[in-house]
Amino acid sequence: MYEKNFPHKRYQETLDFLEKHISKDSQLLDLGVENPLTERLKSTGYQVENTKGEDLDLDFSSVIHSNANVVTAFEIFEHLIAPFNVLREIKADKLVTSIPLSLWFSPAYRCKTDKWDRHYHEFEDWQFDWLLEKAGWKIIDSKKWTNPVNKIGIRPLLRKITPRYYIVYAERVS
């Protein structure tokens, strides 16, 4: 997936944010299949279990049966038709999640050869905040960052100054 475009900056920003809020002795359930970020989290001392690739719009069993006290979801909710449903099923009391933000100058991402590699949603920050709050989460901290590309043109210039990623630390409202 990342043969030509490994997301070094995104992974580092994600790890820095996670380390700011979540101790290494926490049990993490990471929504989504194991990936290079999972390996990086494990190599820095986090205990991470991943979901198995099930359709999280329809099958919440990994979330329901997990004993993790923290759920992470890095660039997952934009792929779901109804992320509200799985957000409500999370039993953990802490959530760290990130999404790509909607960019007015770029259409939603869609891979034509892989039905799982498509964005059903590309949120604005306020929309994602509202989704989390409505699903029973209180946002404690958040951060945005850009994703510059080394190309010439109007869109690459806009990517240098327009935030592309949004990460949130939230706690379950009791």
Secondary structure, DSSP 8 states (H G I E B T S, - for coil): --SS---HHHHHHHHHHHHHHS-TTSEEEESS---HHHHHHHHTT-EEEE--S--TTT--HHHHT---SEEEEES-GGG-S-HHHHHHH--SSEEEEEEEB--TTS---B-SS-TTSB-S--B-HHHHHHHHHHTTEEEEEEEEE----S--SHHHHHHHHS--EEEEEEEE--
